């Protein structure tokens, strides 16, 4: 394209935009959404910035309310069998795709089959593995999709059969991996159904424009069953990676919602944008993994000393400045299906920090590591200001107990490649829960599985392994009684944490900033805020 | 002149092939791959993804597949962005990058030449000092700082201009990003122009012209400007390439949909297709700009044509 053509194109676009903006005074929500979406296909997405858009334009059987709890979405009602294995959903009358086609049970069956199809290569398919034969289909050990536990009884009735009783299943259905896809469209255009010229959805909004690197635009869908209660007419999800610039644009009134902030501005925001800071804990843990296949980290006492010497109380408020709460256990407080289990506390929780350091120092000295003959530890983290601050702080804390830390940072792809290969001593990691259930974090510490002559450790980078722990996780998965299940999982957490299978450091907090003109934004444990619940005063 | 240009084009082709090849293999030497994210993928999924993008084949056949596609003008798929091909992403972003770069180039060059010439004519007088000071500021203050300051002053405190974005495609959105790009370019141009102008004004032929009684304006127009431009023109090529390929920071700060940011983010994501696509596109831009400059130079200086 030549320069003059470009100039013409841009001036025409500008003129059109001016005309359009003066034509109607629609209520528009401008949201700073973070990175560029990798895909708007629910089977190919993997980030929360994609979830914010996808959850606005497609709706699953279950949807999230303002608190992010599961409520009926496309399903009007459901019944669960006695044994908790069979869920029968009744779809709402009159639900439609935004092109006018009806949403049928067949769309859901098709979507689940596509999700588990190895050819789709869906990264997050495992979230729906509670569904009967889901994992077998994804791994290719079963190839007949009729064996999947998702059946359309008729156009309006869907039956889902599970592998075992799964108390969080309704919640798992709110995840985008369980969303329907428009069969009539995918049959026609295949994987390019989410291209801007093809895309249709069944949610409160429909996508009308996507300029890569700039924004995705959605407008209210009039075919949505609850359209009468949706106030905001248009949503712009802006791509914005530079957080300092994002804050400036928020202050200039160009954004109504910031979904992330520059950490060093947290204090400033709390003081100067009073009432607009929505900083709240949500389900996620920031932790260090220790390579338990390497000496001396295979020694529980060493891991314990390293954990004890970390002064978690100063990390959230002082090192990061955003007020993250210290983490000692593995399951975030407020996780569902964990009633009756007290938050895990190590036996040394009652000691003051000085006493903990003294004890940790004694442990290390007993093993021959002192200030003059320190244990050399390499701490790996992915390049990021916050990770660096935490690593620097922790390395100085460890220095007191005879540990000399070498910091090693690399970009994300290299870092996780090293963690998976077991090529590290101590490494940074983090986990945001996919759904509110203790099994979601605890399964990170289960022993790897032998596959094709190779151990697959999954996300258990430290390669923690304890048969007793594995057995508890396994029997909990088959337990229908919630109280008994919670107890098993609680016992498992205690075993893994007593042995310091990994070192939890803090619980993540969501860092939203919301303009005073927006109402209906509720802090919640999943940090999910669907636009349909928000209203904006003009 | 035509033969000269043709020879230049032909000699650029092997350069392009070598660059693409080097880029392809260097990228694969880097540890980590496009699917090494925060979460481990099930082995079957990983295998499927690798097969989908031909990553399971030997490196040489991957290279041949890539070159084959490239010859048909296809940059292949992005491994991170599923809903667009690399070609689509680049075609959407390129006009913005070109417009931003060219606008800054035109404004920056004019401003720089004028400032340099005025400085030279008024050497060591007040206008010269003022201009040199301004030029230095443009040269030494990094663009992410200037960008953030302009954003705060004009976007937040004064509220005169949008602090970023491209929503309306309006001229107002262009002002701040272009200003950030203009400053260093105008600064460098002005410095070169001032230096070479001072040199030309001291040459014998200018002194001769003056002794013949020609006025300053006539001397400048007839005898001084063209030779003084030579060093500036040789800088304009790299200067334009830099503006077209170096808008990365500006695009990030002002959240513009250009291709500059893919250059870095794709490399970090190991999005092989997008890295190669961006690099090749940039390479062609640079080759093209250099070609134009060479031809322009030949026109300005007959000595170059004869060589």
Interface residues (C-beta under 8 A of the other chain):
Chain A: X1 X3 X6 X7 X9 X10 X13 X14 X17 X18 X21 X36 X37 X38 X39 X40 X41 X44 X46 X118 X119 X120 X121 X122 X123 X125 X126 X138 X139 X140 X191 X192 X194 X195 X196 X210 X211 X212 X213 X214 X215 X236 X238 X239 X240 X241 X242 X244 X245 X248 X249 X251 X252 X253 X254 X411 X412 X413 X414 X415 X416 X417 X418 X420 X429 X430 X451 X452 X456 X457 X458 X459
Chain B: X30 X31 X32 X33 X34 X36 X37 X38 X39 X40 X41 X42 X43 X44 X45 X48 X49 X52 X80 X81 X82 X83 X84 X88 X89 X92 X93 X94 X95 X98 X99 X102 X147 X148 X151 X152 X155 X156 X159 X162 X163 X164 X165 X166 X167 X168 X169 X170 X171 X251 X252 X253 X254 X255 X256 X257 X258 X259 X261 X262 X265 X268 X269 X270
